[in-house]
């Protein structure tokens, strides 16, 4: 029992009182639980940047939180020392800060800055006298409509995909740069004359962005990185940077993080899982100036979900290839769960009303067993679906509480949790219900239909596979999947497996 292999799979409970305390611990405690065998990653000095990979439920975020706490308490202890803890989305940063406050004293919390990377960039640019707003695809429809009138030979979706996959990644600013930019994987071939003809659309779109004072994410991050590199000796107060959900950050973000802190002992601690990449950004850390050779670790044990849920959630990813954030390959072949339970249930219905009636019955069963629904979550693909299911369940006597993007989940608030699949990243629940998984909603048909080529469609399908994997692995005890009408092909694939 004293060997490292045994300690990874077993924890010796010294007495009955300790066992009772562990089993009775509320979900709030499990959200910050650090397994004793993970402490060797946390409580030690590293001679440079560290990358920690691990499947869902292996405790990556918890390890990152405890790492920030340990560094603030044991290495960077001056009142002026700061540790930067960052992640991709604002809502996940809010959840992390909320959970960190449960394990850190107020004094330690005052020295750990938790902020998603985009918010930090905008605030930094503002401090430098640059007023800008980072905008995303949903904000840009009007600008694309105006720019598209200049050369509507191809669909508007073509121009949007070309901007996202060629113009942004290669920081193309001029026609000359566009003529040289690689377009590997783009479905529509373009000769030099055609590139020159359609460049007017991109030039106009970029001009409209500048008029509005808007920046796409990559441009804003590059600007911040350039400013930092030109500060000539001026430094930020950060002594260490902790990065969560690294798979979603992208090359530009990691180049910025490298510029934010001097290379050296305990500088960067990076955790992530490419199998949970639900946005389009990929990274090769070495291309961003981050060297991790000899300082790469894996978390292989899922402490959250049962092995049955783990297998079910991983099956949807079968056949897909995943990187290791540094140009290598990564898979889930050695990913295991310690617990066992029932296999996830998949139920199909003819109508929406029948599906909701079944969900209400199952929720009443759970409430009778658990005496509460606050540790159960109904997850849906879009916000419009949340509205539909919430209203229908309310009419059947089920109290609901939506988890919003800008606030942490307060477990003291009663009611079934409702959230989009994107919103539950980093959270966990006793019971997970995945509803409305129809062929039109996973992935959303209205989005698929307007993509310009097959590569873009395959990319969206791949991200929705990861999204379904993420959502299912939020569960500790049970997963229930429902749909009405024709099921998503992702469900059918798994049912046949």
Protein Blocks (a to p, Z undefined) as FASTA:
>chain_A
ZZmklmmmpccdfbfklmmmmmmpcfklmmmcccfklmmmmnccdebdddddddehilmm
mmmmmmmmmmmmmmmmcfkbccddddfblklmmmmmmmmmmmpcfklmmmmccddfklmm
mmmmmmnopacddddfklmmmmmmmmmmmommbcfklmmmmmmmmmmmnopabfklmmmp
ccehiabdcdfklmmmmmmmmmmmmmmmmmnopacfklmmmmmmmmmmmnnopacfbfbd
cdehkllnojmlmmmmmmmpccdehkbccdddfklccbfbdcdfklnopafehiaccdfb
dfkbcfklmmmmmmmmgoiacdehnopacdfklgccfbdcddddddddfbfklmmmmmmm
mmmmmmmmnopaklgccddfbfklmmmmmmmmmmnopacddddfkbccdfkbgcjddddf
klmgoiacfbdcdehiafklmccfklmmmpcbfklmmmmmmmmmmmmmmmmmmpfkbccd
ddehjadfklmmmmmZZ
